[in-house]
Amino acid sequence: MKISIIGAGSKFTQKIAADILSIQDIEGGTIALVDIDSCRLALAHKIVDKIICSTGKKWTVISSTNIREVIQGSNFVINQIEVAGLNTVKNEFEIPLKYGVNQCIGDTLGPGGLFKTLRTVPRWVEIVKCIEELSPDCTILNYTNPMSAITLATSRITKIPVVGLCHSVQNTSRQLAEYLEVAYEQLKWRCAGINHMSWFTELSCKGIDMYPALKGKIDDPEFLKKDPVRFDAMKYLGVFVTESSGHFSEYVPYYRKRQDLIDLHCSTGYNGGTGFYANNWPVWRKETDASLEKIISGEEEIELTSSNEYAAVVIKGIVQNIPQIIYGNVPNEGLISNLPSNGIVEVECMVDKTGIHPLSFGKLPEHLAALNRSNMAFFELAVSAALQKDKEMAFYALMLDPLTSAVCSLSEIKNMFEELYEADKEYIF
């Protein structure tokens, strides 16, 4: 058993390693860590080694800044890379803001999501070539955002199986149980769409439709504040969407195009705070590293409780042939009939020793599918631009972005694009 984690300096490494080590009856193997930041790689190595020692299992950890030195023969390759994020996050927030494009997170759609795609895809293509050469029989588990874009690009450049893994569905379903004050184990749902914009088309508890109760709760202004954008959207769209109010506010043209709307619907943090990622990311990076150092020194206890991330669930299902259910991002091969067949969708999947098997969902309500298609068109253009190194196509993606097009004229979008391109040019294509 060999599991490689690319971009191991990510905060996800600790959770994922602990999850993997918690799988019963897998007593040994190798975890290979790769990161171009040698300092953060060293922290990750020490943390994984500490987790191994804490479990008493016979795993080993190896690490290198050179991917070719450690990934050969991997059964699973986990992608967590971040390309030049700290060097670009301010530009990708402040330049669009000059044009009235107000972003909360900016890592999936919008100007930030576009340029993150243009930064990430070319580097990921190089990594996939190494994976094909050194670990051709692996399964790729992608955690890097933009999830849909990176998974789409991967599916276009390799035949190695790939699934995009997020925590939107499992986190949001737990939030819904809390909002409804019901036991999570009793909540039932159907959910499908695209990453960060999947829809809970059915929601029930003990056979009772829970949407009337949930919609009744938002009449209370204090309750509405718990998740302001998503609750408002549910009021008009009819169903609840995955991911946070801050994320979702960027994917549709309704909430961030005027300051009065931002003031009305968006509050702080993941509930829609202006510049939330841009203003906090450097601080979070330092806090994460400081926390890891305290764990390594023994000043803080290491957390070994299993998380709700799906990586270990996939590994368990394939290696032990114990069928598992996840929500994965996969090519839309007849899974959602009214979404593009050449795109990536998020659906329920069954995992066993033969791999990851997406389950057909059928047809989404058309108004929900239309909102998904607007995002998928953006991803198609952004990924094609990155793969073909086509600057004009990248501009077309920004031109179609729901938030940008709600705020700017075509000439303004062009000017914004050129400013961003100039600011980021050393990191893209």
N, C-alpha and C positions, 0 to 999 in steps of 0.2 A: 504494500500500500504506500503510495506516494502522493502527497497533495502539495501543490505549489501555489503560493500566494504572491501575486505580482502587485507591487505597490503596498508592500507589507508595513510601511510606516503609517498606514491608515489606522484610525481608531477601531475599525471593524476587526482587525486581526485578533485582538484579545478575545472578543466575543466568539469569533468563528473557531479559533483554536480551542477554547474551552468547550464549545459545542461538540467539536470533533472528538475530543478526548472523553466526552461523556457518553459516547455511543457504546452500549454494552456489547461485549464479545468481539470488539476490535481492540486487541491488546497492544498492537505495535505497528510501526510504520515510520515514515519519514515526512516531516513537514519542511518544505523548502521555501525560504523567504527571499524575495528579491525587492530591492528598492535602490534608486539612484542616489538617495540621501543616506550616506553611510552612518551618520549619527542616529537618525531615526530607525534605520535598519538594525543597528546595534541594540537599541531599546526594544524593538520587536523581538529580536532573537532572545534577549534575556527574559522577556515576559513569557514567551512560548516555552522556554526551558523551565521557567518557574511553574507554569501550569502542568507541564509533564511531570516534574518532581512532585507536585502536590497530588497528582492522581495515582502515582506509583506505577503507571503503565510503561511499557517498553518502547516508547516512541523516541525518536531522535529529531533534532532540529538542525538544519544547515542553512546558511545564508550567504548571499553574495550580491554585490552591485552589478555583477555580470550575469545576466540571465542564462547564458549558455553554460555556465559552470554548474548549475544546480537543478535545472528542470527536467533533464533527460529522464524518460521513462515514467513521467507523471501519469497517474490515473485520473486526476482532476486538477484543473488549473483555474484558480480563482482570480478574477481581474478586479483590482481596486485602484487603478492608477489615477493620478491627478497630474495633469500636464500644465505646469507654470501657473497654477491657480493663484497663489499668493502674489505673483508678479502682475497679474492682469485684473484681479477682481475689482480694484478701485476704478480702473479705466472703464471696465465693462458696466459699471454702475453709473459713474459720474458723467460720462459722455452721453449716454442715452437720456439721462435726467435733464441735460441742457435742452433736449428736444421735447421734453415733456413726457418721456417714457419712464415711468416710475416703477422700479422693480423691487420686490421684496427679497427674492432668492436668486433668480437669474441663472439657474444651472440646467434648465431643461428646454424652455422655449424663450422667446424674446431675444434681444440683442446678446444678453449673457449666454443663453443656451446655444445660440448660433455659433458664437465665437468659441465657446467651450467645445462644441462639436468639431470646428475647424482645427482647434489645437489638439484634440485628443485622437481623432480617427487616424491621422497619418502615423502617429507614434504607435498606436495599437496595431495597425497593419504590420508594422515591422516586428512587433512582438508575436503576432499570429504566425508569421513566417517561421520564426524560431520554434514555436509550438508545433507546427506541422512537421518540421524536420526532426525535432527531438522527442516529441510526445504525440505522435499521430493518432494514437488510440485513446486519447483522453476525452473527457467531457469538460467543456468550458462553462464556468459559472460566472456570469458578469454581474458585478455590483456597481460599476462606474456609471455615473450620470453624464450626459442624458441617456437614461436607460434604453429607451426605444431606439435612439439613434445608434448607440454603440452596438446593441444587439442586432439591429438591422445591418449595419456595416459588417459585422462578423458573419452573418448569414450569407452575405454577398461575396465574401472573399475566401471562404473555406467550407469544406464539407464536414469538418469536425462538429459534432453536436454542440449546440450552445443554448443556454437558457438564461434569461435575465431575471435576477432575483432581487426583489424589493421587500419592504416590510409594510407597504401601504395597506394591503388587504387585511393582514393579521392585526395591525395596529388599529385601523379604523373599525374593524368588527368589534374589537374590545372596547373602543370608545363608545360605539353604539350601544353595547350592553350596559355600560355605565350610564349613558344618557337615559336609557330606558329603565334603568334600575332592575335589570333581570340578570339571572345567572348566565355567564358567557356560554357555558356548556349547553344551555337550553335555546340559545339564539340560533336560528337557521336562516340561511340566505342563499341567493344566487347572485353572482357578481362577475362582470366581464366588461371589457373595454380596452383601453390602452393604459400603459403605466402612468400613474399619477392622475389618471382620468378614467378609472373603471367605475362602474355604476352598480350599486346594490339594487337590482331590479326587483328583488323580492326580499322581504325581511319579516320573519315571523318567530313566535315563541309559543310552544305548546299548541301549534296549529292556528294561532291567532295572528292576523296581519298586524304588525306593529307600527306601520306608517301612520295610521290615524293618531295614535298616542304620541308619536314623535313630533308630528306636525302640530299637535295641540300644545306641546310644551313650548314651542317657539313664540307663542303669544306672550310669554313672559319675557320682557326685555332683558332681565338679568340672565335668563337661560340662553337667550340668543347670543349674548356676549361670549359664551363659551366657545363658539365656533362660528363667528358671524357671517363669513362669506359662504361657507358650505350650507349653513341653515337657510340663508336667504336664497341660495340657488335651489335648494330642495323645495322651497315654497313655490317656485315657478316651474322648475323642471320635473318635479314630482318624486324624485329619488335622491338619495344621498351619494356623494362622490368620494372616492378614496383620495388620500393625501390631505394635507393641511389647508386651512383657509388661505394662508400665505402663498403656497404653491398654486392652488387652484385659481386664485385671483389673477394670476399672470397668464393663464391659458385660455381665457375667454375675454371678450371685449367690453365687459359690463362694469367692472369694479375699479379699475385703476386709470381711467382715461381723463378724469377730472379730479381736482383736489377735493371738491365737495363730496364726491363719491368715495374717495379714499377715506375722508374724515368720517363718513357715515358707516362704511362697511369694514374698514380695516383698522385694527388696533395695533398691538405691538407683537414683536417676536414672530413665531410661526402663524400668528393670526393676521399677518399682513403688514408688519412693520416696514416702513420705507428703509431700504438699504440694510436689512437685517443681516444678510450674509456678508456683504461688503464691509460693514462696520465691525463685525464680530469675528470673522474668520481668523485673522491673525491672532486674536486673543485666545480663541478656542484651541488653535494649534499649540500655543505655549502652555495652556492649561492641561491639554492632553499629555504633552510630554512631561510636564511636572508631575502629573498623577502617576504616569508610568514609572517615573524615577522613584516616587514614594513607595510604590508597590515592590519594585525591585529591591529597595533598601530595607523593606519590612516595616516601614512606617505606616503603610496602609495594607489592609487585607486584600488578597486577590479574590476577585469575584468568579466563582466557578459554577454558579447557577446557570442552567441552560437558558439561552435567549430564545426569542421567537424568529430568529433568522432561519432561512431555509437551506443554507449550504449543507449543514450536517444531515438534514432530513433527506436531501437528495443522495448524499453519500451513503447513508444507511439503507435507503431503498434499493440502490443499485448494487452495493457490495453484499448486503445480506439477503437480498431478494425478499424483503418485507415490504409489501405495497404501502406506499405513502401518498398523501395528497398534499399538493402545494398549489399556489397560484404563481404561474410563471409567464415570462414574456417570451413569446415564440413566434415564428413565421405563421401568418394567417393562411393556412392551407385548408380552407373550407370551415374554419372554426366559428367565425362570426360572419354570417352571410352578407351583411350589408356594410362591411368594411373592406377596404382594398386588399386583394389577395396577395399583393407584393409587399405588404407592410407587416409590422410587428403588433401583435395583440397580447393582452393579458387575460389568461383564462385559467380555469382549474385544470390541473394536470395530475395524472397518476404516474408514479415512479416505481419501477421494479428492476430486476436484473437486466432486462432488455433495454432499459433507458427511460427517457422521459416521454410520456404519451399525453399530449394535450387532448382535452375532451371538448367535443363540439358543443357550442353554446346555442347556436341558431341565430336568430335575428334580434338585434337591439331595437328598442323603440327608436323611430327614425330621427327624432329631434336630438336624441343622445348620440346616435351614430354620426349625425351631421357635425356635431361639436368634435367628436373624435376625428372625423375626416379632416377637419381644418388643421388639427395638430399633425396628423399623419402626412399631409401635403408638405408641411414645413419640414418634417423629418426626411421625407424623400428628397427634397431639394438640398437640404443641408448635407446629408450623407453623400449624395451624388457629387455635390460640389467638393467635398473633402476628398473623396476617392479619385475624382478626375482633376483635382487641383484647378477648379473652374471658378474664378472670382465672380464672374457675372452670375452664375447660378447661385452662388452664396448670397448675392444681393437679392435675387428673386425670392429666396427663402425668407429674408427679413421683410421683404415687401408684402409677403402673405401672412406673416406672423399676426395672430389675432390682436394682441395688445398694441404692437407698433402701428398696425394699419388703422386701429381705432383712434390713434392720437395724431399721426403724422401724414402729411402729403407725400406723394412719391418723390418730389424733389428733396424734401426734408429727410426722408428715409435714405435716399442716395447720399446725401451729405453726411448723415450720421454713420452710415456704413463705411464711407471712405475714411472718416476720422478713426473709427474703431479698427479698421484694417491697418492704418498707418501705425496706430498705437500697439497693435498685437503682431505686426508682420513678422517679427523674428521668431514667433512661436507657432505660426500656422503654415500649412502646406509643406 
